[in-house]
Amino acid sequence: MMTAPVLLWLRRDLRLSDHPALTAALESGRPVIPVYVLDGEDPGEAARPTMRSLGGAARWWLHGSLAALAAALAARGSRLILRRGPVVRALADLAAETGADTVVWTRHAGADESPLAEALGRAGLTARRFRGTLLFEPEEVRTKQGQPFRVFTPFWKHLQTLDPPPRPLPAPERLPAPETWPASDALDDWSLRPTRPDWAGGLREVWTPGEAAAHARLSAFLEEDAAGYADGRDRLAAEATSRLSPHLRFGEISPRALWHAVRDRPHDRGAAAFLREVGWREFCHHLLHQAPDMADRPLQAAFARFPWRDDPEGLAAWRAGRTGYPVVDAGMRQLWTTGWMHNRARMIVGSFLVKDLLVDWRAGERWFWDTLVDACPSNNPAGWQWVGGCGADAAPYFRVFNPVLQGERFDPAGDYVRAWVPELARLPDRWLHRPWEAESAVLRAAGVRLGETYPHPLVDHKAARDRALAALAEIKGAA
């Protein structure tokens, strides 16, 4: 009699190490069928209400991540089965084809998965959910009053008082295979990568998706950059950040593995600063658990009345990196080319859109969602609510970043701007972040023609700041 296999449903946990759901499937002693269901993530599929369709850059990453995972499974005598959603129907069909009676998966913050488990139960499957996305589950982290945290600093202090998360589990050497493998879609047929036009050349140059690449990047960061992280992470041109965010977003490396890898090193300021950023990721996921509609609704209710401007031309210039403010344009061009942007630049460009242009933060969040390889359902909206002053633990709305001073402080030698805005590369450092103030002779010598080779500023920053503060006063007055 054939032993019923276990379905291992993979989502944002595309790895084999430190995978509690996979470990449970193996401990059952049954064959394991790993399956990924493209459920509303293809451009032609309708998304479930509890999830968003992946953006273009994330779809590109997903293709590479699934290919890497399939190769890792094949090396262990297994396969990755690809099916299209809706997920309950896809898993039920697969169970009927294979005789499977159990499905295991990793739970995620931001959605009530009980209805999903109940639907699978009605389809005849035993549904089992496991942790693996976070260091601590949201139910485990509470204030003294028993409420979820809404401010990061006390959240982070509390996390450090808890017992450390368990050490990561090793990857299995083999996965038991079923007697007969079910049919699978071909990855290329999902059209996750762009064809015409092929805009992903910059992504291919910078990134290698997959679990092996994630661990290699972590090792390189710990050996080369972690010690200087505290001092260098805000320098726009420095290679001081880990760039692990897309690997974490797709679960190619677990937060527990990252946590212990850093903790196992001699303590230094860089390690402490980096772990704090891991804590911020955790905080954002816990916020999403509290507010699954965080991408659409400000956590501070007063901002639902904010008088945002409809400015399609300004939004288009911001997207294209043609605002006339060099550090803003450098960040937006880095994003378009590489699918990633330095975190300091994310704050600068976000502040410019929301406060200088007075464009709704949700327009920026949607653009990042489509263009970031690390576009995360929790971190992306939480970051935009932070910069927009409307989140749970936000920068005050009256804190308006000056794009000139931000550029001069965090790109003092101009290396970042010169790399991404090459038409300004010959300007002297003094004028690089404020080319409109340079004398005409200086501009001519640098080959810069404002309004032609490089745009005039979209707005005057001081006037834009005053307008933003007036808008803030308007919603305060209406409270």
KANOR-V544642 format. One record per run of one state. SS is the DSSP state (h for helix, s for strand, l for the rest). FROM is the first residue (numbers start at 1). LEN is the number of residues. If there is no record, write none. Layout:
ss = [SS	SS]
from = [FROM	FROM]
len = [LEN	LEN]
//
This chain:
ss = [l	s	l	h	l	s	l	h	l	s	l	h	l	s	l	h	l	s	l	h	l	h	l	h	l	h	l	h	l	h	l	h	l	h	l	h	l	h	l	h	l	h	l	h	l	h	l	h	l	h	l	h	l	h	l	h	l	h	l	s	l	s	l	h	l]
from = [1	6	11	20	28	32	39	56	75	80	85	87	99	102	107	114	123	126	131	138	141	152	160	187	191	201	207	211	233	245	250	255	264	269	291	301	306	312	321	326	339	343	357	361	372	379	389	403	411	415	421	422	425	429	433	435	438	440	446	450	451	454	455	461	479]
len = [5	5	9	8	4	7	17	19	5	5	2	12	3	5	7	9	3	5	7	3	11	8	27	4	10	6	4	22	12	5	5	9	5	22	10	5	6	9	5	13	4	14	4	11	7	10	14	8	4	6	1	3	4	4	2	3	2	6	4	1	3	1	6	18	1]
//
